[in-house]
Amino acid sequence: MLRYALPQYRLPKTVLDKELELISALGVEFNFNVAVGKEILLNDLGAAFDAVFLSIGTWHESWVYMPGTELKGVLPALKFLEEVAKSHEIYTGKHVIVIGGGNAAIDSARTAVRLGSKVTVAYRRDRSDMPAIHEEVLAAEEEGVEFAFYVAPHRVVGSEAGEVVAFEAVRTQPGEFDASGRRRPVPTDEILRFPCNTVILAVGETVDLDFVKATGLKLKEGHKTLEVDEYTLETSRANFYAGGDLITGASNVSNAMGCGKRAARHINKRLIGRDNFDELWPVFDYDMAVPQQAAEIGRHKIRELRAADRARSFDEATVGLSTDEASEECARCLRCDVRADQV
């Protein structure tokens, strides 16, 4: 996902390569181009290793079942992002419609802008209901991405040659609250038409259920993710652990990395019989005293390239903090429970 789903302007691949070099230098061995379940079986891995950690993510994309999805200008978001990441030539045309409101939708939209297309994101709910990172949505808007809210997919219109010429959507209106805490989009009789050359479907990612079911591991009841011990992350099979999107559903990189660290700690504890993580990593003792004087320096904001420049390049969009700014951030009080009149 880091290489093929996160665009270059968000995560430069030179940074990713450096991280992988550091991991490799620790002694981790990588075995690429091996399909587990085909070239090698989980039983074989279980027999060869003391512990197995599954972190296959959610590469299986959800699909919108509507007329016209068979047209050659209709693309799933992850496939689109992967093709761009691999520098494969891909034609998006003058106008792109992105269906969805998550991070994959925004990444696809901002990527299509950088390919020279005019982009509209179509979402069936309100702006406030979008699961995408708020800052990413604002950045997309600054770069020229337009948004159409309260519209649900109806059909993709094609030409006689099988090319996309338009996207039609049903106008929705907010209904009752659903399990997600958001108002359910209720379709109306109004049909909207958006002329376009490409339609990118970014309506969610799921676990590869065929693979998961083939493992024989227990699934969460009523869910499409693996069931694990909440504390150790061990699955229903001894010595098999799992983490990341495989147990939470599509989430983010930080959560996945956190799962990996938690699992590593418990795997290590089981293998050596004790928890020695505090011996491996330094433990810091923080002074929690309220500062005598409030810092006059406010919070520094991450700087970005100008929107017009960002939209024409895959260069990293975020400039970051200077050395002095980073030092000042470290010196700020993080006692958010302290009021100004207490200082």
Beta strands, then each sheet from edge to edge (+ up, - down):
strand 1: 52-54
strand 2: 60-61
strand 3: 74-76
strand 4: 95-99
strand 5: 118-123
strand 6: 146-149
strand 7: 151-158
strand 8: 164-177
strand 9: 183-195
strand 10: 198-201
strand 11: 205-206
strand 12: 240-242
sheet 1: 1+ 12+
sheet 2: 2+ 11-
sheet 3: 3+ 10+ 4+ 5+ 6+
sheet 4: 7+ 8- 9+
end
